[in-house]
Amino acid sequence: MNVNSRQFTGEIVITESDDLVLLDSYPSFVLMGIIPECLSIGLSSPVLDDVFRVIIGVHSANGLPTEAGDLRIIRIPYQAYSHTDRIIHMTTDPTQQFYEFHAAEYEKNTKNLQPDDFIKLFIDRLPKNGTVLDLGCAFGRDCSIFVSHGLKVTGLDYSAALLKRAAELVPQATFLRQDFRKLTLDPASFDGIWAYTSLLHVEKKLIPNVLETLHRSLKPQGILAIGLRAGEGEGLVQDQRYDGVEKYYSFFTEPEMHRFLTESGFSIAWSQARKSGFAYQDKPILEVLASKE
């Protein structure tokens, strides 16, 4: 059985008929020498043989080790994930895996959960026809609201499946695929940044760097709006709303988040911790507006 492959930046794609395998951030898999068993559904032996030859060939071409070791590949029926247009991005990050594989379900569950009052507070502080970055835009729910208010919107997410849906629902916006932990944004580009229930997936040790990047990308007196899960601690948490799938969460107290923000050059303009008001969100929400000094 023939397997066609092509290499491009950071990724290897192996296609078979109407099935597609995408190994995202390929060099990380090379360094690990293994694709975790949680990603393994299984391929027939002839296909595995071809896959190993592809992997070893790429290793050799890049001067990398050629032992496949305990390498495992996932096979995904195209029919099951047609909304991704035959592109499934696989990573070792369980949170990102969740958003790739549960994009449609996530949209269905959260499409009407926009925080209307907080959105109004944010929009009221922006200039007319201002520029907004929706950090962690998902399927574009909040992007559509900002567009309807005449704002120029850029949506950013690391899920290919969610971004594809966002581009369909909000064609007036621009969309970027980036990881929050490795942002590359132009300085002084946005009047406002909306980061609602997105930074809660970032490890706390990385929060200062992320906030400093956001601070640089805001125009003078720009506004950052953050929505987080209130609480303490961080780590992988089983999400029972999705059959116990694990996602990484960081929980913040109000003083803790205020400290992160002020140490990154922001001043606190408004803040509250409240019950979510939605059964889907089972923990209190921390909402903060901060301005660039």
C-alpha positions as CSV (number, residue, x, y, z in Angstrom):
1,M,0.0,0.0,0.0
2,N,1.5,3.3,-1.1
3,V,1.7,6.2,1.3
4,N,2.4,9.6,-0.1
5,S,4.2,12.2,2.0
6,R,5.3,15.7,1.9
7,Q,7.3,17.8,4.3
8,F,6.8,21.5,5.2
9,T,7.6,23.7,8.1
10,G,7.4,21.8,11.4
11,E,5.0,19.2,10.0
12,I,4.9,15.9,8.1
13,V,1.7,14.8,6.3
14,I,1.1,11.2,5.5
15,T,-2.0,10.5,3.4
16,E,-3.7,7.2,2.5
17,S,-6.8,7.3,0.4
18,D,-9.4,9.5,2.2
19,D,-7.5,9.3,5.4
20,L,-5.0,11.8,6.6
21,V,-2.4,11.8,9.3
22,L,-0.8,15.1,10.3
23,L,2.0,15.1,12.8
24,D,2.1,18.7,14.2
25,S,5.4,20.2,15.4
26,Y,7.2,17.2,14.0
27,P,10.7,18.0,15.5
28,S,9.2,17.6,19.0
29,F,8.2,14.0,18.1
30,V,11.7,13.4,16.8
31,L,13.3,14.5,20.1
32,M,10.8,12.4,22.1
33,G,11.2,9.4,19.8
34,I,7.6,8.4,20.4
35,I,4.1,9.5,19.6
36,P,2.2,8.8,22.8
37,E,0.0,5.7,22.9
38,C,-3.0,7.9,23.5
39,L,-2.8,9.0,19.9
40,S,-2.6,5.5,18.6
41,I,-5.5,4.0,16.7
42,G,-3.4,1.7,14.6
43,L,-2.5,1.1,11.0
44,S,-2.0,-2.1,9.0
45,S,1.5,-3.4,9.0
46,P,2.3,-2.5,5.3
47,V,1.3,1.1,6.0
48,L,3.4,1.2,9.1
49,D,6.3,-0.1,7.2
50,D,5.9,2.7,4.6
51,V,5.4,5.3,7.4
52,F,8.6,4.2,9.1
53,R,10.5,4.5,5.8
54,V,9.1,8.1,5.5
55,I,10.1,8.9,9.0
56,I,13.6,7.4,8.7
57,G,14.0,9.2,5.3
58,V,13.1,12.5,6.8
59,H,15.4,11.9,9.8
60,S,18.3,11.1,7.5
61,A,17.7,14.1,5.2
62,N,17.9,16.3,8.3
63,G,20.8,14.6,10.0
64,L,18.5,13.2,12.7
65,P,18.5,9.8,14.4
66,T,17.0,7.1,12.2
67,E,15.7,4.6,14.9
68,A,11.9,4.7,14.8
69,G,11.7,3.2,18.2
70,D,8.3,3.0,19.7
71,L,6.8,5.3,17.1
72,R,3.0,5.2,16.7
73,I,0.9,6.8,14.1
74,I,-2.8,7.7,14.2
75,R,-5.2,6.9,11.4
76,I,-8.2,9.1,11.1
77,P,-11.2,8.4,8.8
78,Y,-11.9,11.5,6.8
79,Q,-15.6,11.0,7.0
80,A,-15.5,11.4,10.8
81,Y,-13.8,14.8,10.6
82,S,-14.9,16.3,7.3
83,H,-15.3,19.7,9.0
84,T,-11.5,20.0,9.1
85,D,-11.3,19.5,5.3
86,R,-9.0,16.5,5.7
87,I,-6.6,18.3,8.0
88,I,-6.3,17.0,11.5
89,H,-3.5,18.6,13.6
90,M,-2.0,16.1,16.1
91,T,0.2,17.3,18.9
92,T,1.4,16.0,22.3
93,D,-0.6,18.8,24.0
94,P,-3.9,17.2,25.3
95,T,-5.6,20.5,25.4
96,Q,-4.9,21.2,21.7
97,Q,-6.0,17.7,20.9
98,F,-9.3,18.3,22.5
99,Y,-10.0,21.4,20.5
100,E,-9.1,19.6,17.2
101,F,-11.2,16.6,17.8
102,H,-14.2,18.2,19.6
103,A,-14.5,21.4,17.6
104,A,-18.1,20.8,16.5
105,E,-19.2,19.7,20.0
106,Y,-17.4,22.6,21.7
107,E,-19.2,25.0,19.3
108,K,-22.6,23.5,20.0
109,N,-22.0,23.7,23.8
110,T,-20.7,27.3,23.9
111,K,-22.2,29.2,21.0
112,N,-24.6,31.0,23.3
113,L,-22.4,31.6,26.3
114,Q,-20.9,34.9,25.4
115,P,-20.4,37.2,28.4
116,D,-22.6,40.1,27.1
117,D,-22.0,42.5,30.0
118,F,-18.3,42.1,29.9
119,I,-18.2,42.4,26.1
120,K,-20.1,45.7,26.4
121,L,-17.6,47.1,29.0
122,F,-14.7,46.2,26.7
123,I,-16.3,47.7,23.5
124,D,-17.2,50.9,25.3
125,R,-13.5,51.5,26.1
126,L,-12.4,51.1,22.4
127,P,-12.3,53.8,19.8
128,K,-14.8,53.8,16.9
129,N,-13.6,51.4,14.2
130,G,-10.8,50.3,16.4
131,T,-8.6,47.2,16.0
132,V,-9.2,44.1,18.2
133,L,-7.3,40.9,18.7
134,D,-9.5,38.0,19.9
135,L,-6.9,35.7,21.5
136,G,-8.3,32.2,21.6
137,C,-11.1,33.1,19.2
138,A,-12.2,29.4,18.8
139,F,-15.0,29.2,16.2
140,G,-15.4,33.0,16.1
141,R,-18.4,33.6,18.4
142,D,-17.1,36.8,20.0
143,C,-15.4,37.9,16.7
144,S,-18.8,38.2,15.1
145,I,-20.0,40.5,17.9
146,F,-16.9,42.8,17.5
147,V,-17.4,42.9,13.7
148,S,-21.1,43.8,14.2
149,H,-19.9,46.9,16.2
150,G,-17.7,48.1,13.3
151,L,-14.4,46.9,14.8
152,K,-11.5,45.6,12.7
153,V,-11.0,42.1,14.1
154,T,-8.2,39.6,14.1
155,G,-8.9,36.2,15.6
156,L,-6.1,34.0,16.8
157,D,-6.2,30.3,17.9
158,Y,-4.0,27.2,17.8
159,S,-6.7,24.9,16.7
160,A,-6.9,24.4,12.9
161,A,-10.4,22.9,13.1
162,L,-11.8,25.9,15.1
163,L,-10.1,28.5,12.9
164,K,-11.6,26.9,9.8
165,R,-15.0,27.2,11.3
166,A,-14.3,30.8,12.4
167,A,-13.4,31.8,8.9
168,E,-16.7,30.4,7.6
169,L,-18.8,32.1,10.3
170,V,-17.0,35.5,10.3
171,P,-15.5,36.1,6.8
172,Q,-15.0,39.8,7.6
173,A,-12.3,39.0,10.2
174,T,-8.7,38.0,9.7
175,F,-7.5,34.8,11.4
176,L,-4.1,33.6,12.5
177,R,-3.0,30.2,13.7
178,Q,-0.5,30.7,16.6
179,D,0.2,29.2,20.0
180,F,-0.5,31.6,22.9
181,R,2.8,30.5,24.4
182,K,4.8,31.5,21.3
183,L,3.1,34.6,20.0
184,T,4.5,36.7,17.3
185,L,2.6,39.9,17.1
186,D,3.5,43.3,15.7
187,P,4.1,46.0,18.3
188,A,1.3,48.7,18.9
189,S,-1.1,46.8,16.6
190,F,-4.3,46.7,18.5
191,D,-6.6,49.1,20.4
192,G,-7.9,46.1,22.4
193,I,-7.2,42.5,23.1
194,W,-10.0,40.1,24.1
195,A,-8.7,37.0,25.9
196,Y,-11.7,35.3,27.3
197,T,-11.3,31.8,28.8
198,S,-8.1,31.3,26.7
199,L,-5.2,32.1,28.9
200,L,-6.6,29.7,31.5
201,H,-4.9,26.9,29.4
202,V,-1.4,28.5,29.8
203,E,1.0,27.3,32.5
204,K,1.4,30.0,35.1
205,K,5.2,30.1,34.6
206,L,4.6,31.3,31.1
207,I,1.9,33.9,31.9
208,P,4.5,36.8,32.4
209,N,6.0,36.3,28.9
210,V,2.5,36.1,27.3
211,L,1.3,39.2,29.0
212,E,4.5,41.1,28.1
213,T,3.9,40.2,24.5
214,L,0.3,41.4,24.6
215,H,1.4,44.6,26.3
216,R,3.8,45.3,23.4
217,S,1.2,44.6,20.8
218,L,-1.3,47.1,22.3
219,K,-1.4,50.7,21.2
220,P,-0.9,53.3,24.0
221,Q,-3.8,53.3,26.4
222,G,-4.9,50.0,24.8
223,I,-7.3,47.7,26.7
224,L,-6.8,44.0,27.6
225,A,-9.9,42.0,28.7
226,I,-9.2,38.7,30.4
227,G,-11.7,36.0,31.5
228,L,-10.3,33.2,33.6
229,R,-11.5,30.4,36.0
230,A,-11.2,31.7,39.5
231,G,-9.4,29.4,42.0
232,E,-6.0,28.2,42.9
233,G,-3.5,25.8,41.4
234,E,-2.9,24.4,37.9
235,G,-2.5,21.1,36.0
236,L,-4.4,18.5,33.9
237,V,-8.0,18.3,34.8
238,Q,-10.6,15.8,33.6
239,D,-13.4,17.5,31.9
240,Q,-16.5,15.5,32.7
241,R,-18.5,17.5,30.1
242,Y,-16.5,15.6,27.5
243,D,-16.3,12.1,29.0
244,G,-13.4,12.9,31.2
245,V,-10.9,14.1,28.5
246,E,-7.9,15.9,30.1
247,K,-7.2,19.6,29.5
248,Y,-4.7,21.8,31.2
249,Y,-6.1,24.5,33.4
250,S,-4.6,27.3,35.4
251,F,-6.8,28.8,38.1
252,F,-6.2,32.3,39.4
253,T,-7.2,34.4,42.4
254,E,-8.0,38.0,41.8
255,P,-4.9,39.4,43.6
256,E,-2.7,36.8,41.8
257,M,-3.9,37.9,38.4
258,H,-3.7,41.6,39.3
259,R,0.0,41.0,40.3
260,F,0.8,39.3,37.0
261,L,-0.8,42.2,35.1
262,T,0.8,45.0,37.0
263,E,4.3,43.4,36.8
264,S,3.8,43.2,33.0
265,G,3.1,47.0,32.8
266,F,-0.7,47.1,33.0
267,S,-2.9,49.0,35.3
268,I,-6.1,47.5,36.5
269,A,-9.2,49.3,35.2
270,W,-12.0,47.0,36.4
271,S,-12.2,43.6,37.9
272,Q,-14.7,41.1,39.3
273,A,-15.1,37.5,40.3
274,R,-18.5,36.1,39.7
275,K,-20.6,33.0,39.3
276,S,-20.7,32.1,35.6
277,G,-24.5,32.0,35.3
278,F,-24.3,29.0,32.9
279,A,-24.4,25.3,33.9
280,Y,-21.7,24.6,31.3
281,Q,-19.2,26.8,33.3
282,D,-19.0,25.0,36.7
283,K,-16.5,27.3,38.4
284,P,-16.5,31.1,39.2
285,I,-15.2,33.4,36.5
286,L,-12.6,36.1,37.0
287,E,-13.0,39.0,34.6
288,V,-10.4,41.8,34.4
289,L,-10.0,44.9,32.3
290,A,-6.4,46.3,32.2
291,S,-5.0,49.2,30.4
292,K,-1.5,49.7,28.9
293,E,0.3,52.3,30.8
